[in-house]
Amino acid sequence: MKIGFDAKRYFNNSTGLGNYARWLIRELTHHYPDNIYLYHKHTINHKSKGIEIQSPSYPMYYAIWRIWLIIFRLKKQKINIYHGLTNEIPFGIHKTEIKTVVTIHDLIQKRFPENYAWYDLIIYNLKVWYAQKYAHKIVTVSEQTKADLMHFYHTDKSKILVIPIGINTKNKSTKSVTSENYILCVSSFSKRKNLDRLIEGYTQNNAALYRFSNFSLLALKINSIRLSWDTFLIILCATS
């Protein structure tokens, strides 16, 4: 079986979407070690055995290759399954015999459209609409995203599989938590993550805050809030 992946985030994103792509593909190589194809803008020397990097003949046309012309390469290489890792699959792929999977992480552009430019909203909505309509299987990372798909796009729920994001056990913290009541937040510290409000809300309820992070931004935010160390724990862990 030959499995192809959209590798844009795999190589270009160092946080959430990139980690998801790398962790998933790393685990799949244990089951299909010689049949993983990553489609990216440039050909890169990859150290992982069994992974082949594919790129367009003319990188300047990568954008249109990724969303459409790639299907001719997939057919030529007889790819059995193509997995779009970030909310999209190539337009026109439903007319081929290639089975498709798409991971849809969230529908922030639907919930909070004010955070996006109008032209980005058009593009994002078109990509998600096509992916949810024509992908053979849809993976969501939460029940909320599944509910959002059915709410906004009336997606067939029988196609949706909820598979939460796993963790990299090699980076497991050695710190222990003794309290039975705590909240774990795994996140980067961009404004849209709303961590300021999370911290402020729980520090008003006598929450202790444990930091597993090398981000100075988090420490600065925490130091500006008066903490009481009585009741339960919030653990904020930055992705990297």
C-alpha positions as CSV (number, residue, x, y, z in Angstrom):
1,M,0.0,0.0,0.0
2,K,1.3,3.4,-1.0
3,I,0.3,6.4,1.3
4,G,0.8,10.0,0.3
5,F,0.8,13.0,2.6
6,D,0.6,16.7,2.1
7,A,3.9,17.6,3.8
8,K,3.7,21.4,3.9
9,R,3.2,21.6,7.7
10,Y,5.4,18.6,8.3
11,F,8.4,20.7,7.1
12,N,7.3,24.3,7.6
13,N,5.5,24.3,11.0
14,S,7.3,23.8,14.3
15,T,4.2,23.8,16.6
16,G,0.8,22.1,16.6
17,L,0.0,21.3,13.0
18,G,3.6,20.4,12.3
19,N,3.9,18.2,15.3
20,Y,0.7,16.4,14.4
21,A,2.1,15.6,10.9
22,R,5.4,14.5,12.2
23,W,4.1,12.3,15.0
24,L,1.5,10.6,12.8
25,I,3.9,9.9,10.0
26,R,6.6,8.7,12.4
27,E,4.2,6.1,13.9
28,L,2.9,5.0,10.5
29,T,6.4,4.2,9.3
30,H,6.4,1.4,11.9
31,H,3.5,-0.3,10.0
32,Y,4.2,0.8,6.4
33,P,8.0,1.4,6.5
34,D,8.6,1.4,2.7
35,N,5.5,3.1,1.3
36,I,5.3,6.7,2.7
37,Y,5.4,9.6,0.2
38,L,5.6,13.2,1.4
39,Y,4.7,15.9,-1.1
40,H,6.5,19.1,-0.6
41,K,7.8,22.2,-2.4
42,H,11.4,21.1,-2.5
43,T,13.1,17.8,-2.5
44,I,14.8,17.3,0.8
45,N,17.3,14.6,2.0
46,H,15.2,12.9,4.7
47,K,16.9,10.7,7.2
48,S,13.9,8.4,7.9
49,K,14.1,5.1,6.2
50,G,11.2,4.3,3.8
51,I,10.1,7.9,3.4
52,E,10.3,9.4,-0.1
53,I,10.0,13.2,-0.7
54,Q,8.2,14.3,-3.9
55,S,8.2,17.9,-5.2
56,P,6.9,19.7,-8.3
57,S,9.1,19.9,-11.4
58,Y,8.8,23.7,-11.2
59,P,8.7,24.9,-7.5
60,M,7.4,28.3,-8.6
61,Y,4.1,26.6,-9.4
62,Y,4.0,24.8,-6.0
63,A,0.8,26.6,-4.8
64,I,-1.3,25.4,-7.7
65,W,0.5,22.0,-7.8
66,R,-0.4,21.4,-4.2
67,I,-4.1,22.1,-4.5
68,W,-4.7,20.6,-7.9
69,L,-1.9,19.4,-10.3
70,I,-0.5,17.0,-7.7
71,I,-3.2,14.5,-8.6
72,F,-1.4,13.7,-11.8
73,R,1.7,12.7,-9.8
74,L,-0.4,10.7,-7.4
75,K,-2.0,8.8,-10.2
76,K,1.4,8.2,-11.9
77,Q,2.9,6.8,-8.8
78,K,-0.2,4.7,-8.1
79,I,-0.8,6.1,-4.6
80,N,-3.5,4.2,-2.9
81,I,-4.4,6.6,-0.1
82,Y,-3.8,10.4,0.1
83,H,-4.0,12.1,3.5
84,G,-4.5,15.8,3.7
85,L,-3.1,16.7,7.1
86,T,-4.5,20.2,7.5
87,N,-8.2,20.7,6.5
88,E,-7.8,20.2,2.7
89,I,-7.3,17.7,-0.1
90,P,-6.4,18.5,-3.8
91,F,-9.3,19.7,-5.9
92,G,-10.4,17.0,-8.4
93,I,-9.0,14.1,-6.5
94,H,-12.6,12.7,-6.1
95,K,-12.6,11.9,-9.8
96,T,-9.7,9.5,-9.4
97,E,-9.6,6.0,-7.8
98,I,-7.4,7.3,-4.9
99,K,-8.9,6.9,-1.5
100,T,-8.7,10.1,0.6
101,V,-8.4,11.0,4.3
102,V,-8.5,14.5,5.6
103,T,-7.7,15.7,9.1
104,I,-9.7,18.8,10.2
105,H,-8.3,20.3,13.3
106,D,-10.8,23.1,13.9
107,L,-13.2,25.5,12.2
108,I,-11.9,28.7,13.8
109,Q,-12.7,30.6,10.6
110,K,-16.3,29.8,11.1
111,R,-16.5,30.4,14.8
112,F,-14.3,33.6,14.8
113,P,-14.4,35.0,11.2
114,E,-13.5,38.5,12.5
115,N,-9.9,37.2,13.0
116,Y,-9.4,36.6,9.2
117,A,-9.3,38.7,6.1
118,W,-12.3,38.3,3.8
119,Y,-10.3,36.6,1.0
120,D,-8.8,34.1,3.5
121,L,-12.2,33.2,4.6
122,I,-13.3,32.5,1.1
123,I,-10.3,30.2,0.5
124,Y,-10.5,28.4,3.8
125,N,-14.2,27.8,3.5
126,L,-13.9,26.5,0.0
127,K,-11.1,24.1,0.9
128,V,-12.9,22.7,4.0
129,W,-16.2,22.4,2.0
130,Y,-14.5,20.4,-0.7
131,A,-12.6,18.2,1.8
132,Q,-15.5,17.3,4.0
133,K,-17.7,16.6,1.0
134,Y,-15.4,14.4,-1.0
135,A,-12.9,12.8,1.4
136,H,-13.7,9.2,2.1
137,K,-12.8,9.6,5.8
138,I,-12.5,12.6,8.0
139,V,-10.4,12.7,11.1
140,T,-11.1,15.3,13.7
141,V,-9.0,15.9,16.8
142,S,-12.0,16.6,19.0
143,E,-15.7,16.1,19.4
144,Q,-16.2,19.9,19.1
145,T,-14.7,19.9,15.6
146,K,-16.9,17.0,14.6
147,A,-20.0,18.9,15.9
148,D,-18.9,22.1,14.1
149,L,-18.6,20.1,10.8
150,M,-22.1,18.8,11.1
151,H,-23.4,22.2,12.2
152,F,-21.7,24.4,9.5
153,Y,-21.4,22.0,6.6
154,H,-24.0,19.3,7.4
155,T,-21.2,16.7,7.0
156,D,-22.2,13.0,7.0
157,K,-21.3,12.0,10.5
158,S,-20.6,8.4,9.5
159,K,-17.5,9.6,7.7
160,I,-16.0,11.3,10.8
161,L,-13.6,9.6,13.2
162,V,-12.6,11.5,16.3
163,I,-9.0,10.7,17.1
164,P,-7.4,13.0,19.7
165,I,-3.8,14.1,19.2
166,G,-1.2,11.9,20.8
167,I,1.9,12.9,22.6
168,N,5.6,12.3,22.1
169,T,6.5,10.1,25.1
170,K,10.2,11.0,24.6
171,N,9.4,14.5,25.9
172,K,7.5,13.3,28.9
173,S,8.0,15.5,32.0
174,T,9.6,14.1,35.1
175,K,7.6,16.4,37.3
176,S,4.8,14.8,39.3
177,V,1.4,16.2,40.1
178,T,0.0,15.4,43.5
179,S,-3.3,17.2,43.3
180,E,-6.4,15.3,41.9
181,N,-7.8,18.5,40.5
182,Y,-5.9,20.1,37.7
183,I,-6.3,21.3,34.2
184,L,-3.7,20.5,31.5
185,C,-3.4,23.0,28.6
186,V,-1.0,22.2,25.8
187,S,-0.6,25.2,23.6
188,S,1.5,27.8,22.0
189,F,1.2,31.3,23.3
190,S,-0.4,33.2,20.4
191,K,-3.2,35.7,21.2
192,R,-6.0,33.6,19.7
193,K,-5.3,30.9,22.2
194,N,-6.9,33.1,24.9
195,L,-4.5,32.0,27.6
196,D,-4.6,35.4,29.4
197,R,-8.2,34.8,30.2
198,L,-7.6,31.2,31.2
199,I,-4.9,32.3,33.7
200,E,-6.9,35.2,35.1
201,G,-10.0,33.2,35.5
202,Y,-8.5,30.4,37.5
203,T,-6.2,32.5,39.6
204,Q,-9.4,34.1,40.9
205,N,-10.3,30.7,42.3
206,N,-7.2,30.1,44.3
207,A,-5.4,28.1,41.6
208,A,-1.8,27.2,41.8
209,L,0.0,27.5,38.4
210,Y,2.7,25.1,37.4
211,R,4.9,26.1,34.4
212,F,6.4,23.5,32.1
213,S,7.8,25.9,29.6
214,N,10.9,27.7,28.5
215,F,8.9,30.6,27.1
216,S,9.6,33.9,28.8
217,L,6.3,35.3,27.6
218,L,4.3,32.9,29.9
219,A,6.5,33.8,32.9
220,L,5.9,37.5,32.3
221,K,2.2,37.1,32.0
222,I,2.0,35.0,35.2
223,N,4.2,37.3,37.2
224,S,1.7,40.1,36.5
225,I,-1.1,38.2,38.3
226,R,-1.4,37.7,42.1
227,L,-1.6,34.0,42.7
228,S,-2.9,32.0,45.7
229,W,-1.5,28.5,46.1
230,D,-4.4,26.6,47.7
231,T,-6.8,24.6,45.7
232,F,-5.8,23.0,42.4
233,L,-3.3,23.1,39.6
234,I,-3.3,24.5,36.1
235,I,-0.4,23.1,34.0
236,L,0.5,25.1,30.9
237,C,2.8,23.3,28.5
238,A,4.1,25.1,25.5
239,T,4.5,23.1,22.3
240,S,7.9,23.3,20.5
